[in-house]
Amino acid sequence: MLIQPVFAQWAPPCVKPSSAPAICIGITESTALAKITCPAPCQSLTRRISCQAFSLLLISCPRSAMSNEERTFIAIKPDGVQRRLVGEIIKRFELKGFKMVGMKFVQAPESLLREHYADLEDRPFFPGLVSYMTSGPVVAMVWEGFNVVKTGRVMLGETNPADSKPGTIRGDYCIQVGRNIIHGSDSIESANTEINLWFKPEELCSYTSCSTSWLY
């Protein structure tokens, strides 16, 4: 990887060419024509950067972006635990760059699950959902990171595994909607509610990961 200060002409809105540094990643000349130019000394390099591969140009967003870090609630359901998928799911969130700040292995009581799924109480499948969630232990987690709520939902896939794309957790590991192995908060408000429902404040950790400066 070739790293030099550079100002990207087509940087995202959060990056101002006049003030924000970026990271220039060198890729082979055969990739594409260069449409993003770097000031010296980057221009002296024999490598080129493709505008189609802009995702390879890791923009170093202003530090104010760090203030937009969120927390989300993720729970591995009983079928995910029984199928030994806990490690794989945690691995995916870690490799994405999110930070775990809370985790517990718990047999959730019916009262907790009824409160958690209170918005579904009038649905015909509600009794079966509660029965399913009390059938075994779950792994409750809190993950922290930039846009973690929205990104976490994308990583999970659709509620119905049949509608989930390959590469998502449900797309790779589920078949039937009643056994979709994982739950993730669908909004920041829901995340805050669910975190407070499942965790006490003292059960959550606040710390700075050594990888933070390589992610943001």
N, C-alpha and C positions, 0 to 999 in steps of 0.2 A: 504494500500500500504506500502510495506516495502522498505525503501530506504537506501542503503548503497553504499559506493564507491566500484567499481568493474571494472575489465578490462575484456572485453568480448573477448573470443578467436576467435570468428567469427564475429568481428565487421566490419562494412562497411569500405571502403578504407579511408574515412576521419578521422577515429579514429585509433590512434596508441596505442596499448596496453601498451607501455612503458610510455606514457605521458598523454593520454586522459582519463578522468573519464567517467563512465557510470552510469546509474541508474538501480538498480536491483529491479524488481518488483516481489513480492512474489505471487505465484499462488498455487493452491492446488496440493497435491501430485498425484492426479488421472489424472492430465492433460497429462503428458507424462514423459519419462525418462529425467533426466537432462543431457544435453550435453554441457552446458555452466556453468563453475564452477566459483565461486566467492571466493576471498581470505577471510581469517578471518577478521571480525567476521561473514560474510555472511554464511560460511560453517556450522556454528553451528545452523542455522535455519533449521526447519523441512520441509520447503517448497522446491520445485524443479522448475527448469526452463526448458521448452521444447525448443529444437532448432526449431521445427515447429512453435512455437509461438514467434519467434525472434522479431516479430513486437511489442511484449509486453515488450521487453527490450529496453527502450527508451535511445538511445545513445545520450550522450551530446556532440555534435559536437564542434570542436574548434570554438572560437569566430570569426575566420576569415570567417566562413560560413555566418555570418551576413552581410558581405560585398557583398554577392551574392543576397541580397534582390532585388526584381524586382517590377515593377508596371505594372498593366494591366488595360485595359479599358473594362468595362462591361456595357452593356446597356440593360435595360429591355424594350422590344418593346411594341408598343401600345396594342397588345392583352394581354401581361402579366400584363400591368397596368389595363386594363378593367376587367380582370379576378381576380383582387385583389391578385396577386401573389407576389407583391413587398416585403412584409414582409417576406414571406417564403424564397424567394431567398436570401435576405440579411441575414437572419438567417443561411442559409447553409454556406455562406462564413464566417460569424462570428464564427460559431461552428467549422469550419475547422481550424481556427486560423489566418485567414488573417485580415488585418487591413484596414479599409476604410479611405482614405485620401482625398476624394473628392466626392461630390454628388450634382446633380441638377435635378430638375423636369422641363422639358422644352418641348415646342412644336417646334420641330426641323424644320427649314426652308428647303425648297427644295434644295437650293444652298448648304447647309451644307451636306445634305444627298448625293447629287450627288458627292461631293468631297470625302465623306467618302467611298462610294462604287464605286469610279472611276475605279477600276480594273475590275468591272463587267459591265461597260458601253456598251460593245459590245454584251452582252448576251441578248437573246430575252425576258427574264423575268425582265430586268432592269426597264422599265417603271412601271411595276406592283409592283416591290420592293419599288421604291421611293414613289409610291402612298400609299402603305401599311404603310410605315414608317412615312408619313405625315398625316395619318388618325387620329392620336391622340397623346397625350403627351408620352414622353419616360422618363425613369429614367436613367440618365447617371452617372456612378460611376467610381472611380479609386480605385483599391485595391492594397495593398502592402503586400509582403511576400516572403519567400524563394520559388523559382520555381513557383510563382503564375501564370505565363502565361501558362505553360504546365498543371499545376494542375487545373487551372480554366477551360481550354478546356475539360479536362476529366470530371469535374463536370457538365459541360453543356451537354455533350453527342454529338452525331453526328448531322450534319446539318439536316438530315432527321430523324425526330422522330421515324420512323419505324425501323431505324437501331440503335437506342439508347437503351442502357441497362437500366433495372429497377434500380432505385437508382440515376440515373442522372436526371438533371432538365428536359431535354426534354423527357427522357424516362418515367418520371412520369407524366408530365403535358401536353404533346403535342401529336397530332395525325397527322397533315398535315404539310408538309415541308414549305408551304407558311405562316404558322402561328406557328413559332417555338419559340416564346416569348422572346428570349434572344440572345444577341450578345456578343462574347468575342474575344479579340485579339488573333491572331494565331501565333504570334512571338513577340520577344522583340522589334524588329524594328517597326512592325505594331503598337504595344502598344504605343511606344513613339510618333509615328505619330498621332495616334487617340487621345491620351491624349492632345497633343498640339492643335489638331483641335477643340476639344470640351471644353477644359478648358484653362483659363488664369493661369499663374503661381501663382498669388495671390489667386486663388480659391482652391489651394491644400494646405493641412496642413502637416507639418512635426512634428511628435511627437513620443514619446516613450510610448508604451502601457505597462501597469503594468503586462500584461500577457506574455511579451516577454521572460523573464527568465524561464518561465514554458514551452515555446514552442521550444526554441533553446538552 
